[in-house]
Amino acid sequence: MQEEEEKPHYFRGRGAQINTSNKFLKNRYEADENEDPDDPLLSDAKTQIFYEHPKKIINVVKSPDLIGMYSMNPYQGCEHGCIYCYARNTHEYWGYSAGLDFERKIIAKPNAPALMEKHFMNKNWQVAPIMFSGNTDCYQPIERKLKITRQMLEVLLKFRHPAGMITKNSLILRDIDILQELAKLRLVHVMVSITSLREELRLKMEPRTATAKNRLKVIEQLNKAGVPAGIMTAPIIPGLNSDEIPDLIKAAADHGADTAGYTIVRLNGSIGDIFKDWIRKNYPDRAEKVLHHIENVHDGTLNDSRFGTRMRGEGNIAQSINQLFKLSVKKHLAGRDRFDYDLTAFRRPGEVQQLELF
């Protein structure tokens, strides 16, 4: 009787299954092939929270693809564990791995609200929408306890400053009271990220996120409360979730979404090795096909940093995805109100008090 093939160790509840090496470090830990997977250095250890006190919180996004965009990130690293996340590479700057470390070593910035207020008080600041978050989800699990994002929203309301938000966590509904007040002044727009309606895929690809069903409820409840919200179907992974584009946009439209966006997956830096390991373990029957499709939309490589094409891809597969997305938007979202920020609502508390004297 043939012995059953031993399955590789799998960290449940995590997206990445390996810790890739950090290019900024000279030394790295190498596991012996016979080493116990439950060793503390390898095992799926409890999430750790570290605290950082940066000197600034608002960043200029220096990319021709996102001209004039600002972002603010109350956290670095993300417990959601999305396997494709482009922010994984930034964890290497902190001395960690883009793999498992990204999901279980979370850096919080408790002084972010104070830094925002200081920034808005600067007379040279030119009002422009700021995105929560440019890197990791501002509503990841630790936000329930620390409430840094909520405090930042309070600062936005105090100054009547515009902001955009993108999340895949239903925790955003906790702050619907502040979001409603911002929405009355046309100062906030939310994009809810949904990459698949298939729960089996969601659990493997984004293990600690809200279900697609709950994210659709977020879109519905936000819009019912007067907070404009749309869907971000990103990233689209050809051969894995690309067939779901029409269903995703229809479902979002049925729940009140006002707009939709998408990007095609790109596996830069360490993410390439992390993703290849993940898909070969989870979908061995189609792994090579999916990887070849990704290479097809990025000129033969998984690692695509070319401005202008990296977010949309090129070639026949990329064009088909783009056409499918446009047709779906036209069919399901045509005639929805387009959101525009009111940049004139901004005020500094001290300046308002002076005006009221006259």
Buried (B, 14 or more C-beta within 10 A) or exposed (E): EEEEEEEEEEBEEBBBBBBBBBEEEEEEEEEEEEEEEEEEEBEBEEBEBEEEEEEEBBBEEEEEBBEEBBBBBBBBBBBBBBBBBBBBBBBBEBEBBBBBBBBBBBBBBBBBBBBBBBBBEEEEBEBBBBBBBBBBBBBBBBBEEBBBBBBBBBBBBBBBBBBBBBBBBBBBBBBBEBBBBBBEBBBBBBBBBBBBBBEEBBBBBBBBBBBBEBBBBBBBBBBEBEBBBBBBBBBBBBBBBBEBBBBBBBBBBEBBBBBBBBBBBBBBBBBBBBBBBBBBBBBEEEBBBBBEBBBBBBEEBBEBEEEEBBBBBBBEBBEEBBEBBEEBBEEBBEEBEEBEBEBEBBBBEEEEEEEEEE
